[in-house]
């Protein structure tokens, strides 16, 4: 390897390292196969969190739709949705998050305008947003959860038992 090629490689590596050091932190995306969002995580368009298997193997999914709406599926059928009702065009960069103020929020894009706010934090300062397929009953729910403290079914049918 010549000195010029080596110098160029070191220079490029230094530039890339410097860019990564000074890039502002962003919220983490939900991991594949995850059944909940932690505080600050986001779910982007086309991505879903999936419940564990409930009665007879049924699963529930919470997905971010292309019109900035959260879609809830149970046994593969759309059961409910929430979000802004005024969005009429696709929003490919929209995402849902459990924000640092403990409200479920939908944004048009990172750093962009707020499109939906659950306004639930005053009563239930959750640290996780779960999708659940009830183990004993053929129901689903979206719950605001603070592990070790409470589990509040926010949307859907209440899982009991």
C-alpha positions in Angstrom: 0.0 0.0 0.0 1.5 3.4 -1.0 1.7 6.3 1.4 -0.9 8.3 -0.5 -3.4 5.4 -0.4 -2.7 4.9 3.3 -3.0 8.6 4.1 -6.3 8.8 2.2 -7.7 5.8 4.1 -6.7 7.3 7.5 -8.2 10.7 6.5 -11.5 9.1 5.4 -11.7 7.0 8.6 -11.0 10.1 10.7 -13.8 12.1 8.9 -16.3 9.2 9.4 -15.3 8.9 13.0 -15.7 12.6 13.6 -19.1 12.6 11.9 -20.3 9.8 14.1 -19.1 11.6 17.3 -20.9 14.8 16.4 -24.1 13.3 15.0 -26.9 14.1 17.4 -28.5 11.2 19.2 -31.8 10.0 17.8 -34.5 7.7 19.2 -34.0 4.0 18.7 -36.3 2.0 16.4 -38.2 -0.9 17.9 -36.4 -4.2 17.3 -37.9 -6.9 15.1 -40.0 -9.3 17.2 -40.4 -6.8 20.0 -43.9 -6.7 21.7 -43.5 -3.3 23.2 -42.0 0.2 22.8 -39.8 1.5 25.6 -39.9 5.1 26.5 -38.2 7.0 23.6 -38.3 4.2 21.1 -40.1 4.8 17.8 -42.1 2.7 15.4 -41.7 3.9 11.8 -44.0 3.4 8.8 -44.5 -0.2 7.8 -43.0 -1.6 11.1 -44.9 -3.4 13.7 -44.6 -4.6 17.3 -46.1 -8.1 17.7 -47.7 -9.7 20.8 -46.7 -13.1 22.1 -49.1 -15.8 21.1 -52.5 -15.8 22.9 -55.4 -18.1 22.7 -55.0 -20.8 20.0 -51.8 -19.1 18.8 -53.5 -15.8 17.9 -51.3 -12.7 17.8 -52.0 -9.0 17.8 -49.9 -6.4 16.0 -49.5 -2.6 16.4 -48.2 -1.2 13.1 -47.4 2.3 11.9 -49.5 3.1 8.8 -48.5 5.2 5.9 -51.1 7.9 6.7 -49.5 8.6 10.1 -52.0 6.3 11.8 -51.4 3.4 14.2 -53.1 0.2 13.0 -54.1 -2.6 15.3 -54.5 -6.1 13.9 -55.7 -9.2 15.7 -55.6 -12.6 13.9 -54.5 -10.7 10.8 -57.7 -8.5 10.7 -57.6 -4.8 11.2 -59.5 -4.2 14.5 -58.8 -0.5 15.4 -56.7 2.5 14.6 -55.7 5.7 16.2 -53.9 8.9 15.2 -54.7 12.1 13.4 -57.9 12.1 11.4 -56.9 15.0 9.1 -54.0 13.4 7.2 -55.0 12.6 3.6 -51.6 12.0 2.0 -49.0 9.4 2.7 -46.5 10.3 5.4 -43.5 8.0 4.7 -41.4 9.4 7.6 -44.1 9.4 10.3 -43.6 7.5 13.5 -45.2 6.6 16.8 -43.3 6.9 20.1 -43.9 6.7 23.8 -42.4 10.2 24.4 -40.3 11.4 27.3 -43.3 13.0 28.8 -45.0 9.6 28.9 -47.6 10.3 26.2 -48.1 8.3 23.1 -47.3 10.6 20.2 -47.3 10.4 16.4 -44.9 12.8 14.5 -44.9 13.6 10.8 -41.1 13.1 10.8 -38.1 13.3 13.2 -38.1 16.8 14.5 -41.3 17.5 12.6 -44.8 18.5 13.7 -46.8 16.6 16.2 -49.9 14.9 14.6 -51.3 13.0 17.6 -51.0 13.1 21.4 -52.7 10.6 23.7 -52.7 13.0 26.7 -52.6 10.0 29.0 -49.4 10.8 31.0 -51.2 12.7 33.8 -53.0 9.5 34.9 -50.6 6.8 33.7 -46.9 7.8 33.4 -46.0 4.6 31.6 -42.5 3.6 30.5 -43.7 1.0 27.9 -46.4 0.7 25.3 -47.5 -2.9 24.8 -49.5 -4.9 22.3 -51.0 -7.9 23.9 -52.9 -11.0 22.8 -54.7 -12.3 25.9 -53.5 -15.8 26.9 -56.9 -17.1 28.2 -59.4 -15.1 26.1 -59.8 -14.2 22.4 -59.0 -10.5 23.0 -56.3 -8.0 22.3 -55.3 -4.7 23.9 -52.8 -1.9 23.7 -51.6 -1.2 27.2 -49.6 1.6 28.9 -47.3 -0.2 31.3 -44.9 0.7 34.1 -43.3 -2.6 35.0 -43.8 -3.5 38.6 -46.4 -0.8 39.1 -49.4 -0.9 36.7 -50.8 -2.1 33.4 -53.5 0.1 32.0 -55.4 -1.2 29.0 -55.6 1.9 26.8 -57.2 0.6 23.6 -59.0 -2.6 22.9 -60.6 -5.4 24.9 -59.4 -6.0 28.5 -57.4 -9.1 29.1 -58.5 -10.8 32.2 -57.2 -14.1 33.7 
